[in-house]
Amino acid sequence: MTRAPGHGRGASAMTTVSPLYRTMRDALESLGDSVPGKLEITKEGIVHDMTVPRRPHEFTAAQVSRRLERVMPDDLLAHTGEPDVEDAPGGVMRRPDVMVIPWADMEGDGSFDPRTLIAAVEIASRSNPDNDWVGKLRDYAVIGIPVYAIFDPRTGTGAVFSDIHATPDGPRYATRKDFVYGEEVTIADWTISTEGLPLYP
């Protein structure tokens, strides 16, 4: 697996943050929990997903997490939930549905460093699938997450992206492997079944 070059983190990293990103980050912090839904910072600005995740979305995330943890080493976790994954110098703050990350990197405060993730998994939104298929596909390569998997309950299909490489438009995934629900899918080094995953009604 290939990781994109890092931008650094901590106090020295914050000195390289753009004023625009700092403004957006401050705005999100000031809003706190007063705004419903999920707020993320992308290469194109703030994304506000007001949709409450449906049961098929949450069921898929939980099943993928559980199936991965059955085959992964004990020192890794398929985490669902907070905090965000943030690359402030890169101008991106996202929250994957499932994050494959070492337990040791869960410790501490603040957002996760994207370069500690082994893989990110998203369950495509019914209302805004382009956020997963376009925006996050771009952003996860830019911030150096080596493997990105999408499960799409709208169609019962998905894809796994890997092999980050440089392009004129910035880092992008070079390899895409599509799958259909019912097949086995390999995410990073682990293969799981997609049998029984739900579709959106």
Secondary structure, DSSP 8 states (H G I E B T S, - for coil): ---------HHHHHTT--HHHHHHHHHHHHHTTSSSSEEEEETTEEEEE-----HHHHHHHHHHHHHHHHHS-TTEEEE-S-S-EEETTTTEEE--SEEEEEGGGG-SSSSB-GGG-SEEEEE--SS-THIIIIIHHHHHHHTT-S-EEEEETTTTEEEEEEEEE--TTS-EEEEEEEEETTSEEEETTEEEE-TT-----
